[in-house]
Amino acid sequence: MKVEIRERGKKERRHAYVVFAAKDDSNVLSGLPEDAQAALMGAVPASFGSDGTSFTTPLPSDSPALRLYAFGTGKSLTITPRKARTLLRSVAKLLEKNGETTVLLDLPFSLERMNPAEGREFLLRHLFLSNYSFTRYKTGEAKEKKTELTSVRLSALRGLWTGVSEKDAEREVRDAEIVAAASALVRDLGNTPSNDLLPRHFAGHAAAEVKKRARKNLTVTVLDKQAIEKEKMGGLLAVNRGATEEPRFVVIQYMGGRKGQKPVALVGKGVTFDSGGISIKPAEKMGEMKWDMMGAATVLGIVLAASDLGLPVNLVGLTPLTENMPSGSAYKPGDIVTFRSGKTAEIDNTDAEGRVILADALDYAKTFNPEVVLDYATLTGAAVVALGFEAGALFSESDELAAGIVSAGERTDDRIWRLPLWDEYKENIKSDWADVKNTGGRWGGAINGAMFLKEFAPEGALWAHLDIAPTANYDREYAGYATGATGYGIALTLRWLRDRLALAGSSKN
């Protein structure tokens, strides 16, 4: 989809003209562009402007498009990011259903919790993603889209674009398209069935993306099983024991910052299919465990997007990759695993495998002497129980780091909520036989998982754990997202990185 932001040419005529209006106490047409007001005069249903209402009408030959599509936003044009994303998704689906390919789009919104620049980035990013679908395995008519949006022109000097120069608008479009492309890649990886996304396949995708960019400051290294054994990653090797497919460990580095500047390390859980192992999961919805690698996919997407944006930061992405399968050779409850760090853990439940592979990756991160370490994982169902589908769970001992991540989440709508890491919770993962055990009982499950990871976080670095299980994927269309993977965490982290850069710049002045 091509997106432009500028005043339309006089001779140009598009298939569809899309406008939005709020049903407040004033004239419902007053907030629309003048040409749309003229076209709608006397043709507006009484309910128009109410939340969820829409209608279509043909336009005269001298109008900017063949048809006008009008959508209501409720009481105000200041709306939540979620509503804006849902509206964009609804608009794209309706236009494509009706065969429209070229669109003039008027976006008069202001977004809650976001300043104008953040709002523009959000709207552009989700405009690019509004018609996302994953049809790789469809055949025949089901695979063929009858039409697809090819060109969208946003009205300049309207809404959040008032006063924005053409040069700045073009730059913002390019940047939003980069982040949307990274999100689409992450969604595609997550939605791919596990038989076609084995650990070696994921590693191959990462290597191919780096090779495609051919940049000296973007590199990738893939550790195979032999190299993993040499690193003594006992946690990753233990989880992998039940699988026929060998593990991989991907190291992707983007060095866009100053030479010698400590990097930010990003660690992502990459269980490409999680059966639960010997502690096997129920059959119902087990197929959804193809999404248990979304942490690894998120890390890959962040590093690639940062490189494509040219952010002046140093990043190291670490993704341990394996399946978790039951077999005669699988690791078992009661086993004791020795990790790369030398610490030991009693395996109480083989379905708590994410923290077991992340322990080795967090320890490996210390070899890069990072300033900050963030880990991303679809770690616990307990996080979903606690927060529903609206926010990820955040854990960190650093108030400053946690506040920065929460703020970035609010301003990108990758919302996240901080939960405690009090020392009292350590009692839950105490083991009679090893340093720790990998579960802590029924209560406080998300916290227990974070307490386990805390044991392996590199000393001297700020650390945060992001449990993205609530928001990494949905089993149906939800809140403006297509069914499947969402790309949650990419925009949040990029916003947080930009905030750090801005803070570092201001501290020098």
SEMARLUM-636013 format. One line per field, with one value per residue (C-alpha): residue in one letter; x, y, z; residue number from 1. Coordinates in Angstrom, 1 decimal, always signed. Example, Ala and Ser with C-alpha at 12.3 -4.5 7.8 and 13.67 -1.06 7.14 Angstrom:
% SEMARLUM-636013
type: A/S
u: +12.3/+13.7
v: -4.5/-1.1
w: +7.8/+7.1
seq: 1/2
This chain:
% SEMARLUM-636013
type: M/K/V/E/I/R/E/R/G/K/K/E/R/R/H/A/Y/V/V/F/A/A/K/D/D/S/N/V/L/S/G/L/P/E/D/A/Q/A/A/L/M/G/A/V/P/A/S/F/G/S/D/G/T/S/F/T/T/P/L/P/S/D/S/P/A/L/R/L/Y/A/F/G/T/G/K/S/L/T/I/T/P/R/K/A/R/T/L/L/R/S/V/A/K/L/L/E/K/N/G/E/T/T/V/L/L/D/L/P/F/S/L/E/R/M/N/P/A/E/G/R/E/F/L/L/R/H/L/F/L/S/N/Y/S/F/T/R/Y/K/T/G/E/A/K/E/K/K/T/E/L/T/S/V/R/L/S/A/L/R/G/L/W/T/G/V/S/E/K/D/A/E/R/E/V/R/D/A/E/I/V/A/A/A/S/A/L/V/R/D/L/G/N/T/P/S/N/D/L/L/P/R/H/F/A/G/H/A/A/A/E/V/K/K/R/A/R/K/N/L/T/V/T/V/L/D/K/Q/A/I/E/K/E/K/M/G/G/L/L/A/V/N/R/G/A/T/E/E/P/R/F/V/V/I/Q/Y/M/G/G/R/K/G/Q/K/P/V/A/L/V/G/K/G/V/T/F/D/S/G/G/I/S/I/K/P/A/E/K/M/G/E/M/K/W/D/M/M/G/A/A/T/V/L/G/I/V/L/A/A/S/D/L/G/L/P/V/N/L/V/G/L/T/P/L/T/E/N/M/P/S/G/S/A/Y/K/P/G/D/I/V/T/F/R/S/G/K/T/A/E/I/D/N/T/D/A/E/G/R/V/I/L/A/D/A/L/D/Y/A/K/T/F/N/P/E/V/V/L/D/Y/A/T/L/T/G/A/A/V/V/A/L/G/F/E/A/G/A/L/F/S/E/S/D/E/L/A/A/G/I/V/S/A/G/E/R/T/D/D/R/I/W/R/L/P/L/W/D/E/Y/K/E/N/I/K/S/D/W/A/D/V/K/N/T/G/G/R/W/G/G/A/I/N/G/A/M/F/L/K/E/F/A/P/E/G/A/L/W/A/H/L/D/I/A/P/T/A/N/Y/D/R/E/Y/A/G/Y/A/T/G/A/T/G/Y/G/I/A/L/T/L/R/W/L/R/D/R/L/A/L/A/G/S/S/K/N
u: +0.0/+1.3/+0.5/+0.9/+0.1/-0.6/-3.3/-4.9/-4.6/-7.5/-7.8/-7.3/-10.3/-10.1/-12.4/-13.3/-13.4/-13.5/-14.5/-15.3/-17.7/-18.7/-22.2/-21.9/-24.4/-23.3/-23.9/-22.6/-21.2/-19.3/-16.1/-16.0/-14.0/-16.1/-16.5/-17.8/-20.2/-21.6/-22.0/-23.8/-26.1/-29.6/-28.4/-27.3/-29.1/-30.3/-28.1/-24.9/-22.0/-22.9/-20.3/-20.2/-22.5/-21.5/-23.0/-22.0/-23.3/-22.3/-20.6/-21.1/-18.7/-16.8/-16.1/-12.7/-13.9/-16.6/-18.1/-18.1/-17.8/-18.8/-18.1/-19.2/-16.8/-19.3/-19.4/-16.0/-13.2/-10.7/-10.8/-8.7/-5.9/-7.8/-10.9/-8.8/-7.1/-10.5/-11.9/-8.9/-9.3/-13.0/-12.5/-9.9/-12.0/-15.1/-13.2/-11.6/-14.9/-16.4/-13.6/-12.0/-8.3/-7.5/-8.6/-8.7/-8.7/-9.5/-8.3/-9.6/-8.8/-6.9/-5.7/-5.9/-2.6/-0.6/+0.9/+0.4/+3.6/+2.9/-0.6/+0.5/+2.9/+0.2/-2.3/+0.2/+1.5/-1.9/-3.0/-0.2/-1.3/-5.1/-5.5/-3.0/-4.0/-2.1/-3.3/-0.1/-1.8/-5.1/-5.9/-8.3/-10.9/-10.1/-6.6/-7.4/-8.3/-10.7/-9.2/-6.5/-5.9/-3.0/-3.0/-4.1/-3.8/-4.3/-5.7/-2.9/-3.5/-6.2/-6.4/-3.0/-1.3/-2.2/+1.0/+3.2/+5.5/+5.5/+9.1/+8.3/+5.1/+7.1/+9.7/+7.0/+5.3/+8.6/+9.3/+5.8/+6.1/+9.4/+7.8/+4.7/+6.8/+8.7/+5.4/+4.1/+7.2/+6.7/+3.1/+3.9/+6.5/+4.1/+1.2/+3.4/+2.5/+5.2/+6.0/+7.2/+8.9/+11.3/+14.3/+16.5/+13.8/+13.6/+17.3/+17.3/+14.7/+16.9/+20.0/+18.1/+16.7/+20.2/+21.7/+19.0/+20.0/+23.8/+24.8/+28.2/+26.7/+24.0/+25.3/+23.9/+25.5/+23.6/+24.8/+24.0/+23.7/+27.4/+28.1/+25.3/+26.9/+30.2/+28.6/+27.2/+23.6/+22.1/+18.7/+18.2/+19.7/+17.4/+14.2/+15.4/+16.0/+12.5/+12.6/+13.9/+14.8/+18.0/+18.0/+19.5/+20.6/+20.6/+22.7/+21.7/+23.7/+23.0/+25.8/+24.3/+25.5/+28.9/+31.8/+32.3/+28.8/+27.3/+24.5/+20.9/+20.4/+17.1/+16.3/+13.4/+11.8/+11.8/+9.8/+8.6/+6.1/+5.3/+3.5/+4.3/+6.7/+6.2/+3.9/+1.8/-0.8/-4.5/-5.3/-7.7/-6.0/-2.6/-2.2/-2.0/+1.4/+3.0/+2.9/+5.2/+8.1/+6.6/+9.3/+12.0/+10.1/+9.6/+13.3/+14.1/+11.6/+12.9/+16.5/+15.6/+13.4/+16.0/+18.5/+16.1/+15.3/+19.0/+18.6/+21.9/+21.8/+23.7/+21.5/+22.1/+19.3/+19.5/+16.9/+17.2/+15.1/+13.7/+10.6/+9.3/+8.2/+7.5/+9.5/+11.6/+14.6/+12.6/+13.6/+11.3/+9.8/+12.4/+15.4/+18.0/+19.5/+22.8/+22.8/+25.5/+26.0/+26.7/+23.4/+21.1/+17.3/+14.9/+12.4/+9.0/+7.0/+8.4/+5.7/+7.5/+10.2/+10.4/+12.2/+14.5/+15.8/+15.8/+18.1/+20.9/+20.2/+20.2/+23.5/+24.9/+23.9/+26.5/+29.3/+28.2/+28.5/+25.0/+23.7/+20.1/+18.6/+15.0/+13.5/+10.3/+8.3/+4.9/+5.8/+2.7/-1.0/-1.1/-0.3/-3.4/-5.5/-4.3/-4.5/-6.8/-6.0/-5.4/-1.8/+1.5/+3.0/+6.2/+8.7/+11.8/+13.6/+14.4/+11.7/+13.2/+13.4/+9.9/+8.4/+10.0/+8.7/+5.2/+5.2/+6.3/+3.6/+0.9/+2.1/+2.1/-0.9/+1.4/+0.2/+2.0/+1.4/+4.0/+3.8/+5.9/+9.2/+9.4/+12.0/+9.2/+8.2/+11.6/+10.3/+7.9/+10.8/+12.9/+14.0/+15.2/+17.6/+18.8/+19.4/+15.8/+12.9/+11.2/+7.7/+6.3/+2.9/-0.6/-0.6/+1.3/+2.4/+3.6/+5.5/+7.1/+8.3/+9.8/+11.5/+13.1/+14.5/+15.8/+18.2/+20.0/+19.8/+23.3/+24.7/+25.5/+22.8/+19.3/+16.9/+13.2/+11.0/+8.1/+5.5/+3.7/+1.4/-1.7/-1.1/+1.2/-1.6/-5.4/-7.5/-10.0/-10.2/-9.8/-9.4/-8.5/-6.0/-6.3/-6.6/-3.2/+0.0/-0.1/+3.5/+3.1/+6.2/+7.9/+6.5/+6.8/+10.5/+11.3/+9.5/+11.5/+14.7/+13.9/+13.0/+16.4/+18.1/+16.1/+17.0/+20.6/+20.7/+19.0/+21.3/+24.3/+22.8
v: +0.0/+3.4/+6.3/+10.0/+13.1/+16.2/+18.3/+16.5/+17.6/+19.2/+16.6/+13.6/+11.4/+8.4/+5.4/+6.2/+9.3/+8.3/+10.8/+10.6/+12.6/+12.8/+13.1/+15.9/+18.8/+20.8/+20.2/+16.7/+17.9/+20.8/+18.9/+17.5/+18.9/+21.4/+19.2/+16.4/+18.7/+19.7/+16.2/+15.1/+18.0/+16.5/+12.9/+12.2/+9.6/+10.8/+8.3/+9.4/+10.2/+7.7/+5.1/+2.3/+4.0/+4.2/+4.8/+5.2/+7.5/+8.2/+11.5/+14.0/+13.9/+17.0/+15.4/+14.0/+10.4/+8.2/+7.3/+8.8/+6.5/+8.2/+6.7/+7.8/+8.0/+8.6/+11.7/+13.1/+13.1/+12.7/+8.9/+6.1/+4.5/+1.2/+2.8/+4.4/+1.1/-0.7/+2.0/+1.8/-2.0/-1.8/+0.8/-1.3/-4.4/-2.6/-0.8/-4.0/-5.9/-3.2/-3.3/+0.1/+0.4/+4.1/+6.2/+9.8/+9.5/+12.3/+11.6/+14.4/+12.4/+13.3/+10.3/+10.0/+9.6/+10.7/+14.0/+14.9/+13.3/+10.1/+10.1/+10.5/+7.7/+5.5/+6.2/+5.8/+2.5/+1.0/+2.3/+0.3/-2.7/-2.2/-4.8/-7.3/-10.9/-14.2/-16.3/-18.3/-21.6/-20.8/-22.1/-21.3/-18.6/-18.3/-17.2/-14.7/-11.3/-9.7/-6.3/-4.7/-1.2/+0.1/+3.8/+6.0/+9.8/+11.5/+15.0/+17.4/+20.3/+18.3/+16.8/+15.9/+17.0/+20.6/+22.6/+19.7/+20.4/+18.1/+17.1/+16.1/+14.3/+12.2/+11.3/+10.2/+8.1/+6.3/+5.7/+4.3/+2.1/+0.6/-0.2/-1.6/-3.8/-5.2/-5.8/-7.6/-9.8/-10.7/-11.5/-13.7/-15.6/-16.1/-17.2/-19.7/-23.3/-24.9/-27.6/-24.8/-22.7/-25.1/-23.6/-23.9/-22.2/-19.3/-18.9/-19.1/-16.3/-14.1/-14.7/-14.0/-10.7/-9.5/-10.6/-8.8/-5.5/-6.0/-3.4/-3.6/-2.6/-5.4/-8.9/-12.3/-15.4/-18.7/-21.2/-24.8/-27.6/-28.2/-24.5/-24.5/-27.5/-25.7/-22.7/-25.1/-23.8/-26.6/-25.1/-24.8/-28.3/-29.8/-28.4/-29.6/-33.2/-34.4/-32.9/-34.5/-31.0/-29.5/-26.2/-22.9/-19.7/-16.6/-13.5/-10.5/-7.3/-3.7/-1.3/+2.0/+3.9/+5.2/+2.8/+1.5/+2.5/-0.2/-2.0/-2.7/-6.5/-7.9/-11.5/-13.3/-16.7/-18.9/-22.1/-22.8/-25.3/-26.0/-29.3/-28.9/-31.8/-34.6/-32.2/-32.2/-29.6/-30.3/-31.1/-28.2/-25.2/-26.8/-25.7/-22.1/-23.0/-22.2/-18.7/-19.5/-18.0/-14.5/-13.2/-14.2/-12.8/-9.5/-9.2/-9.9/-7.3/-4.6/-5.0/-5.0/-1.9/+0.0/-0.8/+0.3/+3.5/+4.2/+4.7/+5.7/+2.8/-0.4/-3.4/-7.1/-9.5/-13.0/-15.7/-19.3/-21.6/-25.0/-27.2/-28.6/-32.1/-35.3/-38.4/-41.1/-38.7/-35.6/-33.8/-34.7/-33.3/-33.9/-33.4/-30.9/-28.7/-26.9/-23.6/-21.7/-19.6/-22.6/-22.2/-25.2/-25.5/-28.3/-29.0/-29.0/-28.7/-29.2/-26.9/-24.0/-24.3/-20.7/-19.5/-22.5/-21.5/-17.7/-18.4/-19.3/-16.5/-13.9/-15.2/-15.1/-11.5/-10.5/-11.3/-8.1/-5.9/-4.4/-1.3/-2.6/-6.0/-6.5/-10.0/-10.7/-13.9/-15.5/-16.8/-17.4/-17.9/-16.3/-13.0/-13.4/-14.2/-11.1/-8.6/-10.1/-9.2/-5.4/-5.2/-7.1/-7.6/-5.8/-6.7/-4.7/-3.6/-0.3/+2.3/+4.5/+1.7/+0.5/+4.0/+4.6/+1.3/+1.9/+5.5/+4.2/+1.6/+4.1/+6.3/+3.5/+1.5/-1.4/-1.1/-2.8/-2.9/-3.3/-6.1/-6.6/-8.4/-8.3/-10.5/-12.3/-14.0/-15.8/-18.3/-19.6/-20.8/-22.3/-25.9/-28.5/-30.0/-27.1/-23.4/-22.7/-24.6/-23.6/-23.2/-21.6/-23.1/-21.9/-18.4/-15.5/-17.5/-14.6/-13.2/-16.6/-16.8/-13.3/-14.2/-17.2/-15.0/-12.4/-15.1/-15.1/-11.4/-9.9/-8.1/-4.4/-4.0/-2.7/-5.5/-5.8/-8.8/-8.3/-11.1/-10.6/-13.6/-11.4/-9.4/-11.3/-13.0/-13.3/-16.3/-14.0/-10.5/-8.3/-4.6/-3.8/-6.7/-9.5/-13.0/-14.3/-12.5/-8.8/-7.6/-6.3/-4.8/-3.5/+0.0/+0.1/-0.7/+1.6/+4.5/+3.6/+3.7/+7.1/+8.4/+7.3/+9.0/+12.2/+12.1/+11.5/+14.4/+16.8/+15.9/+17.1/+20.5
w: +0.0/-1.0/+1.4/+0.6/+2.7/+0.6/-1.0/-3.9/-7.4/-9.1/-11.9/-9.7/-8.9/-6.6/-6.1/-2.5/-0.2/+3.5/+6.2/+9.9/+12.0/+15.7/+16.9/+19.4/+20.1/+17.0/+13.4/+12.6/+9.3/+10.7/+11.2/+7.7/+4.7/+2.8/-0.3/+1.8/+3.6/+0.3/-0.9/+2.2/+2.6/+3.0/+2.7/+6.2/+8.3/+11.7/+13.4/+11.6/+13.8/+16.5/+17.4/+14.8/+12.2/+8.5/+5.2/+1.5/-1.2/-4.8/-5.5/-8.4/-11.3/-10.1/-6.7/-5.6/-5.7/-7.1/-3.7/-0.3/+2.8/+6.1/+9.5/+13.0/+15.9/+18.8/+20.9/+20.0/+17.4/+20.3/+20.6/+22.1/+20.1/+20.2/+18.6/+15.9/+15.1/+15.0/+12.7/+10.3/+10.2/+9.5/+6.8/+5.0/+5.1/+3.8/+1.0/-0.2/+0.0/-2.2/-4.8/-4.0/-4.6/-4.5/-1.5/-0.3/+3.5/+5.9/+9.5/+11.8/+15.0/+18.1/+20.1/+23.9/+25.7/+22.6/+21.5/+17.8/+16.6/+18.4/+17.2/+13.6/+13.9/+15.4/+12.7/+9.9/+11.3/+11.7/+8.3/+6.7/+8.8/+8.4/+5.6/+7.0/+6.3/+6.4/+3.4/+2.6/+3.2/+1.5/-1.9/-4.7/-4.2/-0.5/-1.2/-3.9/-2.7/-5.1/-4.6/-2.4/-1.4/-3.4/-2.9/+0.1/+0.1/+3.5/+3.4/+4.4/+6.8/+8.7/+12.1/+13.5/+10.3/+10.7/+10.3/+9.4/+6.5/+3.5/+4.2/+7.8/+6.7/+4.1/+6.7/+9.1/+6.5/+5.7/+9.4/+10.0/+7.0/+8.3/+11.7/+10.1/+7.8/+10.9/+12.6/+9.5/+9.4/+13.1/+12.5/+9.5/+11.6/+14.4/+12.2/+10.3/+11.5/+13.6/+11.0/+8.8/+11.5/+13.2/+15.1/+12.0/+9.9/+12.3/+12.3/+8.5/+8.3/+10.7/+8.6/+5.4/+6.7/+7.7/+4.4/+2.4/+4.1/+3.6/+6.2/+7.9/+11.3/+11.1/+11.7/+12.7/+14.2/+14.5/+17.1/+16.3/+18.8/+19.0/+19.7/+22.3/+24.0/+24.0/+25.7/+28.3/+27.9/+30.0/+30.1/+26.4/+25.9/+28.6/+27.0/+23.6/+24.7/+23.8/+20.3/+17.1/+15.8/+17.1/+18.9/+17.6/+19.3/+17.2/+18.0/+15.9/+16.4/+15.2/+16.1/+15.1/+18.1/+19.2/+19.2/+22.7/+23.9/+26.0/+24.1/+25.0/+25.0/+23.9/+24.8/+23.3/+24.1/+21.0/+21.7/+18.2/+19.5/+23.1/+23.8/+27.5/+27.3/+29.8/+31.7/+28.6/+27.9/+27.3/+23.6/+23.4/+21.7/+21.8/+18.2/+19.5/+21.0/+17.6/+19.0/+21.9/+19.9/+19.8/+22.1/+19.7/+16.7/+18.6/+19.3/+15.6/+14.5/+16.9/+15.8/+12.1/+12.5/+14.5/+11.7/+9.0/+10.8/+11.4/+15.1/+16.7/+19.2/+19.8/+20.1/+20.7/+20.1/+21.6/+20.8/+22.1/+19.9/+20.5/+20.5/+23.8/+23.1/+25.1/+24.3/+26.0/+26.0/+27.2/+30.4/+33.3/+36.5/+39.3/+37.0/+38.0/+35.3/+35.4/+33.5/+31.7/+34.8/+36.9/+38.8/+39.2/+39.0/+39.9/+37.2/+38.8/+35.6/+32.1/+30.8/+32.5/+29.9/+28.7/+31.8/+31.5/+28.1/+28.9/+31.9/+29.6/+27.2/+30.0/+31.3/+27.7/+27.5/+30.1/+27.5/+25.7/+28.9/+28.3/+29.9/+29.9/+29.3/+28.3/+27.8/+26.0/+26.5/+26.2/+29.6/+31.6/+31.4/+34.8/+33.2/+31.0/+34.0/+35.8/+33.0/+30.3/+26.7/+27.2/+28.5/+29.0/+32.4/+33.3/+36.0/+37.0/+40.1/+38.5/+39.0/+36.3/+33.7/+34.5/+34.3/+30.9/+29.5/+30.9/+29.4/+26.0/+26.1/+26.8/+24.0/+21.4/+22.7/+23.4/+27.0/+29.9/+33.6/+36.3/+38.8/+41.9/+42.3/+46.1/+47.8/+49.7/+46.5/+46.3/+48.8/+46.1/+43.9/+46.7/+46.1/+48.6/+46.0/+43.8/+43.8/+42.6/+41.1/+37.9/+39.2/+42.4/+42.8/+41.7/+43.0/+41.6/+38.6/+36.4/+39.4/+40.1/+36.5/+36.8/+40.1/+38.4/+35.6/+38.0/+39.3/+35.9/+34.9/+34.3/+37.3/+36.8/+34.1/+34.4/+33.7/+32.8/+32.0/+29.7/+29.8/+26.5/+26.8/+27.1/+24.0/+21.6/+19.7/+19.6/+18.5/+16.8/+15.3/+18.4/+19.1/+15.5/+15.1/+12.6/+14.0/+15.1/+16.0/+16.8/+16.7/+20.2/+21.8/+18.7/+18.7/+22.5/+22.5/+19.6/+21.4/+24.6/+22.7/+21.1/+24.6/+25.9/+23.0/+23.6/+27.3/+26.6/+24.2/+26.6/+29.4/+27.3/+26.8
seq: 1/2/3/4/5/6/7/8/9/10/11/12/13/14/15/16/17/18/19/20/21/22/23/24/25/26/27/28/29/30/31/32/33/34/35/36/37/38/39/40/41/42/43/44/45/46/47/48/49/50/51/52/53/54/55/56/57/58/59/60/61/62/63/64/65/66/67/68/69/70/71/72/73/74/75/76/77/78/79/80/81/82/83/84/85/86/87/88/89/90/91/92/93/94/95/96/97/98/99/100/101/102/103/104/105/106/107/108/109/110/111/112/113/114/115/116/117/118/119/120/121/122/123/124/125/126/127/128/129/130/131/132/133/134/135/136/137/138/139/140/141/142/143/144/145/146/147/148/149/150/151/152/153/154/155/156/157/158/159/160/161/162/163/164/165/166/167/168/169/170/171/172/173/174/175/176/177/178/179/180/181/182/183/184/185/186/187/188/189/190/191/192/193/194/195/196/197/198/199/200/201/202/203/204/205/206/207/208/209/210/211/212/213/214/215/216/217/218/219/220/221/222/223/224/225/226/227/228/229/230/231/232/233/234/235/236/237/238/239/240/241/242/243/244/245/246/247/248/249/250/251/252/253/254/255/256/257/258/259/260/261/262/263/264/265/266/267/268/269/270/271/272/273/274/275/276/277/278/279/280/281/282/283/284/285/286/287/288/289/290/291/292/293/294/295/296/297/298/299/300/301/302/303/304/305/306/307/308/309/310/311/312/313/314/315/316/317/318/319/320/321/322/323/324/325/326/327/328/329/330/331/332/333/334/335/336/337/338/339/340/341/342/343/344/345/346/347/348/349/350/351/352/353/354/355/356/357/358/359/360/361/362/363/364/365/366/367/368/369/370/371/372/373/374/375/376/377/378/379/380/381/382/383/384/385/386/387/388/389/390/391/392/393/394/395/396/397/398/399/400/401/402/403/404/405/406/407/408/409/410/411/412/413/414/415/416/417/418/419/420/421/422/423/424/425/426/427/428/429/430/431/432/433/434/435/436/437/438/439/440/441/442/443/444/445/446/447/448/449/450/451/452/453/454/455/456/457/458/459/460/461/462/463/464/465/466/467/468/469/470/471/472/473/474/475/476/477/478/479/480/481/482/483/484/485/486/487/488/489/490/491/492/493/494/495/496/497/498/499/500/501/502/503/504/505/506/507/508/509
